Each structure stands twice: as C-alpha cells, then as structure tokens.
C-alpha cells in the first residue's frame, strides 16, 4: 500500500504555558500543504522482521529511531501485525517546522488502519498518534485546525486560503525544537487566534505572530532575511512555520516570486491540500 504524507504550516504559534508534564501549551492554526512524501508498506517475506528503508532527502535518523518505525511498534503493541517491509521517500526537509516526520508516522497509522481493517475507538487512534509526537493528531484529523494543549485539542477552522498561493522557503539549517522551547518565555495570548484567523489575510501581518520568531531570528539571521525578502516581493503574510527553519509566504495567485529568487534554498510553491477521496489521503 502507498500513502502520501504531506507537510503543514503554522498560521501563528503562541506558547501560552509550561505544563507540569514537561511539555508546553500552545495555540496555533495548522494547515495541510499539497507537498508530499511517499510511504509504502508490503508484507515481509516469511522469516523476515519489519524493516524500514529511506530514500530521498537525508533525515539524519537511524531507521529504527524514525517515527515511522515507532508508529509500527506502538500499533503492534495494541494489535497483532505481521512483519512489513516499509519504504519512505523524503521530499519534505527534516528539521524545518513542516511536520514531515509527524505526518509520516500518522500516515503509517492511517494506512495500517485501512489496510488491515483495524477497529479501534477513535480516541485510541489519537492517543497512539499523540504518543509519537504533538503534531501527529493533526495529521490524523488532516484538515485546517485550531490546535491547543500540546497540539492534540483540535477544532476545524476555515482560514480562507483558497484564493491564494503559498511558497515555502527552507534554508540549509536544521533547528532543534527542544532548544527553541528552552529560549521561549510562555505567556497567555491577549486575543485568541480563533478570532484573529477570521480577519482578512491582508491584516494578519499586524495581528498573527509566531512566538519563536524573535529567538530564531536572533540566532539564525538567514531565516529572518527570508521572511523579509518574502514581504519585499509582495507577500500578504509571511512567517516562520513551527519552530523553523522554514518560512512561508501567502500571495495572491500569480504574484508569488519564482524559484530564482531563492535559488540557494529548498523552494516549494503550491496551495493548501484539499480533502481527497481516498481513506488515507
């Protein structure tokens, strides 16, 4: 079976509190992008154990520490699964704030659920996903969502991005999420992002913020430069995604700069991902 995990961006990200479990409470809107990895699994030959191979962009993670392999492990603990050969082809850069690793893990769970017709309560699937990472429940839900808590409290929203195109620019640096959170001072948001996201895209620049930007921009000026260049080229809104290193810009259709403006970096142009007909799309 082949599934296509996709990237996401964060429209705003507020770090509102440090939790007693060691995590942070956040408020963000996550939006799926039509930028895909490819994940395939088939039954392993008799006598083989489950294996994971990876091609495409380098992840820097040994296969048995990859979230995909961990997803197979946690589901195997709940439901007896036969050994599999799993292959992951990466096009979404690791360490970029685009959620590629979380998407890969969640889509393996979704694919296995469909392929083996596994019947578990929905809350069990979300609990399994959350055990793998805070972004994983979003990829089980898989539509634009306002996310609170660790990211697992999800509410569907419509950010109104259909009339626009997006570009994502990723510099050749990987940022540590753990390090980024160490540099953040949590504070409650004065106005909920649920209200801000209903405002016109043209005014988001003044009202929707990512709390990681000041610390990331200070330590990595190249990231700030990308954001500034996007605004210079006409972005209605531009921001760091997650804790970086990717920066996205929202443009009126036909007005986004082309790849030549960011030739030295990973560049993607497209739209938000629309719901598909396939059960794991």
Secondary structure, DSSP 8 states (H G I E B T S, - for coil): -EE--EEEEEEEEEEEEE-TTS-EEEEEEEEEEEEE-EEEEEE--TT---EEEEEES---S-GGGSHHHHHHHHHHHHS----EEEEEEE-S-TTSSS-HHHHHHHHHHHHHHHHTT----HHHHHHHHHHH-TTHHHHHH-S-EEEETTTTEEEE-----TTEEEEEEE-S----HHHHHHT------SS-HHHHTTS-GGGHHHH--BTTHHHHHHH-HHHHHHHHHHHHTT-SEEEE-TTSSEEEEEEETT-S--GGGGTTSEEEEE-B----SSTT-
